[in-house]
């Protein structure tokens, strides 16, 4: 609890570190972080018409689905995979600076929130060209995003700890996330499964995407997604705090 409180009281530190990560990545670049927006927009512009024809879907509804799904998926997948190396890449800070360990988790999460914010420009453009069914429902994406962020925080806390001890874990997580991309309705729609549509609810990553994507489409997310993420947002942090408290003293030796 002291580590967690120290990290949040020192929130300017991880905001600054996260922004520096973004600046360093695009140092001396003309567009800077907006290359994130440009690359995402170009990829979606190429994928949308192609996959729309392959899946025989109307361009407007499919392009809307693909764009929103891809932006949200990128945020979720990047936060999970990058959390694995949160302590490993912060070895210098851990051994030389007395920052709370939680700071390194929030640094990764905030960095991905910043990237997600840049990609939201693509979402705005898509929604202007292909408007959602009901604009006011888009507001539900805000609590959905908050719920997703809470879950990504405790997931990242556990993955960072385990990955620091067992260095094969990051590669395993990356491989699993890559496979999960094809098993999650991002490029395809869940209704394409027909009678088997219900199996998507057994995919936890589906719920992380669903509560943000569906409101932006102007629809109501499935109640099951809100229930699953709400329960995990309560139970998950308790588990993460126990694991972190149990092994916190060993992190400096593992890195």
N, C-alpha and C positions, 0 to 999 in steps of 0.2 A: 504493500500500500504506500509506503514511503517513496519507493522508486516511481510508482505511478503518479503520485502527487507531485514529486519533484519534476517529472517530465512535463506535466501539464502547467505547472507554475512557470516553467522555463520555456513556454511555447514559442516565444520569439526566436529561440535558438533553432528548433527544428524547422520552423518556417524559413529562416535564413539559410540553413543548410540545404533544404530541399530546393529552394530557388537557385542557390549556387550550383547544385547538381545540374539543373536545367541550363543555366547559363554556360557552364563549362562544356556541356555536350554540344552546344551550338555557338561556341566561341568563334569570333571573327566571321560569323555568317551574316549575310545581309538580312534574311528574313527571321533569323533567330529561331525562337520556339515555334513560330508560325509555320516552320517546315513540317511540324507535326500535323497541323491542319491541312497543309497542302498535300502531303503524302497520303493522308487518310482520304481526302477528297478525290484524288486521282485514282486510288485503288477502288473506291466505291463506284466511281464513274465508269471504270472498266468492268467491274464485276457485275454491277446491277443489270444492265441489258443482257449480258451473256447468260447469267444464271436464270434470269427471268424467262428467256427463251428455252433454256434447257428444262426448266421445271414447268414450262407452259403457264406462267403466272402473268396477270396484268401488270404492266410496267409500273404504274403509279403506286399500287398497294405493295408490290414486292420490293420496289426500290426504297420505299419508306421503311418497310420491315427490315431489310438488309442493313440500311444505313444506321438506324437506331440500335439494332442488335449488335452490329460490329463495334460501334463506339463504346457501348456499355461493356461488351465482352472484353475489349482491349483493356479497359480500366480494371476489370475484375482479374483477368488473367495476368496482367503485368504486376498488379499488387501482390498476387499470390507468389509468383515466381521470384520476384525481386526481394520479397520478404525473407526468402530462404538464405540469402547472403547478407542480410542486414548487419549482423554482428561480424561476419567475416571481413566485409569491406570496411568496417569501422574499427578495425584492429588498433590503429594508431590512437583513436579517441579513447578506446577502452583501456589501453595500457598507459596512456599518458595524461588523459583529462578525466576529471571526476564527474562525467555526465551520467545521469540516470540511464540505465540500459534501455528503458522504454523509449527514450528519445530517439534511438536508432530505428525503432519500429515506426514511430510516428513520422520520422523523416522520410522513410520509404513511402508510407501511405500518402503523405502530403504531396510528395513529388508526383505521384500518380494522379492525385486530385488536380494538380496544376495541368498535367497533360490532358486529363479529361476535360478541364475547362477550355483548353485550346480547341479540342475536338468538338466541343459544343457548338462552335461556329458552323461546322458542317451540319449539325443537327438543326440549327436555326434555318439554314438555307434550304434544307430538305423540307422542313415543315412549312416554309413559305411557298415552296413550289407545289408540294403535296400536303395540303392542310390536314390536320387530324380531324376525327369525327366530331369531337366536342373539345374546344380549346380549354375550357375550365378544368377538365380532367387532367390536363398536363401538370397541374399543381400537385397532384398526388405523387409525382416523380420526386419531389423534394423530401418528404418523409421516407420514400422508398430508398433514395440515395443515402439518407442518414442511416437507415437500417442496414444497408449493404456495407457501409463504411465501418459500422460497429462490428459486424461479423468478420470483415476483412482484417480488422485490428487484432481480434483474438486468434484468428487463424494464423495470421502472420507472426504473432508472438510465439506460438507453439512451433511453427515451422522454422523460425530463426534459431530457436534454442536447439531443436533436434538436428538441424542442418549443421550447426557449429560443432556438434559432437560427432556426427556421422556425415562426412563430406560427400557421400554418394547421394544423399537425399535431394540436393538441388537438381541433379540430373534426372533423378526419378520423377520429381515433381514437374519439371519441364516436359518430360515425355508424356506424363499422364495428362497434363493440361492440353498438349497438342492433340492427343487422341480425343479428349473431352470436347474440343472445338467441333469435331465432326459428329459427336453424339449429342450435342446440345443444339436446339433449334435457333441457330444464328443465321446460317446460309439458307437453311430450309425452315419451313413452318411446321409446327406441331400437328396441324390439321391434315398435313400430307400423309400422316401415318394412318389415317382412316380410323378403323376400329381399335387400333393400338395407340391412339393418341394419349391415353391415360398414363402410359409408361414414362412420359417425360417428367412426371411429378416425383419420380424416384431419383432424379438427377439433381443434386444440391446446387450445382452451378446454374441450372435452369431457373431456379427461384431467385438467385442473385441477379440475373439478367431481367427476369420477368417483372419485378416490382418497379423497375425504372423504365424499361422499354414500353410496356403496355400503356401506362398513363400518357406517355409522349405520343402514342398512337391515338390518343383520345378515347381509350377504352378503360374499363375497370379490370385491374389485375385479378387473377384467381385468388379467392380467399385462402386457399391452401398455401399459397406462396407467402402471404402475410403471416400466417400462423407459424409456418416452418421457420421463417427468419426471425420472428419475434421470440419464439422459444429458444432458438439457438443463440440469440443475442443475450439471453438471460443465463442459460446453462453454460454456453461456451466461455464467457469471461471467468466464470467460477473455476472451470477446469484449467484455463490458461493461468490464472493466478496461483493455483495450487502447484502446477508444474513449474512455473517461473520461480515461485518461492522455494521450491524444493531444490532447484539446481542453479539458482542465480549466482551463488558463490563460486561456481566452477567455470563460468563463462570466460573469465579472464585467462584461465589456464587452457581452455579449449581453443581459443583463437590463436 
